[in-house]
């Protein structure tokens, strides 16, 4: 997904009509959900119509999120890796087929440690799952990026530095790091974590602090330290808007909000 010398800007959507608007405004790519774009729970024949839609999408689909449904258990006494690994590997191999370069591994429902189980033990289980997945997809091109989630959404891997501990432990090019600026701001994590992640950082999400609205719907200055950190490490991968577009009192068409978001991101990255 490396763009050579500039950041690529995208947005999360599973709506192909919205992708046309994104393309017309000037976005570089779209980010879809694994369940919609890759359908790992379906056979190859059942997936074929969506495969063709993704390949013919108005914008390149270069990333996917929502990796594992909450029905899978990665931590706790009922952790069950084999079905989750099968699902994850199928998603990764299909990602290679359609040119998706990044799969975001948030999946709080699957990874959260159940009550009564030691948090550290759950964290080690999650790391072990990532290591086993890395071995299964060693021959793939797609990169799975660990997404830290704010404390209210996950009880393990809440900060970029925690994700980087797992990335470094595994040492595989198939498992790398994501920085979500909204989660970082909500968790009061310094942009310095982006700098420390360095070349292991291969995908980003962005939204305004607290409101989770699109960039430019709030004060862009709150995002500046994170983009300054990206510039410091020479980052040239994707930054996806993962946000709400429904700002109270803002009745502009979605296309205009997309244009505002993109202009804000480009100004921050310049």
N, C-alpha and C positions, 0 to 999 in steps of 0.2 A: 504493500500500500504506500510505500515511500514515494513521495512526490518529487524527489530530487533536491529541490532547494526552497520549497515553500510549504506552508501548512495547507492541507486540504480541508475544506469546510463542508459539513454534511448536516443532516437532520434525521431524527428517528421518525419513521413512518412506515406503515404497511399499505398505504393507499397510493395506487399508481397514478391517480389523477393529481394527488398532491405532489408527486414527484415531477409531474409536468410543470407545475408552478415553481417548484424549487429549481428545476433546470432553467426556466425562463428568467428567473431572478439572478441566477449565476452560481448556485451551489454546485459543488464538485461531485457529490455522491449522496446516496441514501443509505440509511441504516435500518434494517428490518428486524423483526423478531425471528429467532430460530424456528419457533413453532409454525410460523406462517411461511417463511421463505424456504426452509429446509425440511420441514415435516418429518423428523426422524422417527416418528411413531407410525409412518406409513411405508408401504412397499415402494420399490423403485417405480413400478408402473403407476401407482396411485400418485406419486410425487411428480411424475413427468409433466403434467400440465402446468404446475407451479414452477417447475424448473425452467420451462420455456418462457413463462412470463417474466421471471427474474432475469433471464438472459436477454430479453427484449425490453427491459424496463427503460423508461425515459431517461433515467440516470443510472450510472453504474451502482450496483448494490455492493459496496465494499466492506460492509460490516454488519454483524448481527448481534442482538442482545437477547436477554431472557433465555439463557442457555438451557437450564434444567428446570422443569416444573417442580413445584413443592411436593409433589407426590413421591419424589425420590428422597431417600434419607442418606445423607453423607456423614452425619455425626450422631453420636449417642449410642445407646446399647442396641438399637434396632437398625444401625447403619447397614446398608446393603449395596455394596459397590457394583457387582456384576451387571445388573440391569441398567444402572446409571452410566456405567462405562460403555456399554453397548450403544445406548442412545447417544451419548456424547461423541463416540467415535464415528457413528453414522452421520451425525451432523457435520463433523469436521471433514469427512471425505466428500460429502455433498457440497460443502463450501468450496472445496478445491474445484469441483466440476463447474460451478457457476462463477468462479472468480472472486468469491468473498475472501478477504484477506485477514479479517479480525473477527473473533467471536468473544463477546464480553461475558465474563464469568462473574456475575453478581449472584443471582439465584439465592437470595436470602432465605426463602422458604425451605430450600433443600439443605442449605449448609448451617442454618442456625442451630446452636447447641440446645437440646431440650433441657428443661428444668430438672435439677437433681444430678446432672452429669457435669463433670469438671470441664470448665471452659478450655483449659489448656489441652486436655485430652481431645476435646472436639476440634480444636485448632490443628492438632497433630493428625487427626483423621482427615481433615480437609486437605492438608498438605500432602498426605499419603495418596489421596484420591487424585490430586493434581499430578503427582509423580507417576502414578500408574497410567493416567491418561496420556502424559507426555511420551511414555514408551510406546503406547498403542498408536500414536499418530506421528511417530518419529519421521516417517517417510512423507508426511503431508507438507503442504506449503502454508496452510492457514496457521495463524498464531492465536492462541487463547490468552486473553488478557484478564488478569485478576482485578476485579472491581471492588475496592473498599466501599462499604456502605455506612452511612452515618449511624451512630449508636442506637437511634430509635428504630432502625430497620434491620440491624444485624448485631449479634453479640460476639462475633469474631471477624477479624480482618476489617476493622473500622477505619483504618488509616493507611495511607500509601506506604509508610515505612513498614507496617506490618505485612502488607502484601509483598514488599520487596524482600523481606526475610524468607518468605516461601519461595519466591523466584530464585533467590540466591542459593537456597538449599537444594533446589531441584537442578538448577544449572542446565536447563534445556532451552534451545531456541524456540520450542513450541509453546512454552509458558512464559509470558512476559507480564508487564504491568500496565494498568490503566490509572489515570487520575481524573476523578470527577470533581470539578471545581465547586459545584454546589455542595456535595458531601464534605469536601475539605473545609469549606467555609462554615457549614453547619457544625462540623466537629472541631472548628478552630485549629485546623492543621495548617501550618505555615507553608507557603509556596516553596520554601527551601527543600521540602520533601520531593518536589518535582526535580529540582537540581540534583539531589542525591540519587534519584532514580536513573538519571542520565539516559544512556542509550537503551536501557531496559524498558523505558516508557514508550509504548507503541500505539496508544490510543487515548483520547480524552473525551469527556462529556462536559457540557457547560449549561448553566442556567443562572439566573440572578439569585442572589442570596435571599433566604427566608421565603420569598414568594414563589420560587422555582419557575418564574416566568422567563420568557425568551430574552436573550441579550438585547439590551437597549430599552427594555420595559422598566428598568431600574437604573441605578447609577453604574455606568460602565467602570468607574474608578475602582469598584470593589473587585473587579475581575483583573485589573491591570497587573497586580503582583504575580499572578499565575501565568499570564502571557509573557511578562518579562522573564520569568523563569524558563518558559519554553524557548524564548530567544537565546537565553544564556546557554542552553544545551544544544542549540542548533536543531531543534525539533522540526521534522518535516513529514509528519504523519497526519492522521485525521483528528479533527475536533468536531464532534457532533452536538447539535442542540438537542438535549434531552430535557424537555421543558413543556410548560403549558403555554398555549397561544391565546388563552382567554383572559386577557387583562381587563379588570373591571373598568367600565367606562370607555374602553377602547373598541369602538365599533368598526374600525377599519377592516377592509377585506384581508383575508389571511395572506394574500400575496404581498400586501404592503408591510405586514408584520415580518414576513420572511425577509423582505428587502431591508427593513430596519435591523433585524438580527445580523444579517450578513454584512451590512455596512459597519455595524458595531464591531463585529469580530475582525474584519479586515483592518479597521483602525487600530484595534488593540494589538494586532500582530505586526503592524507596520513599524 
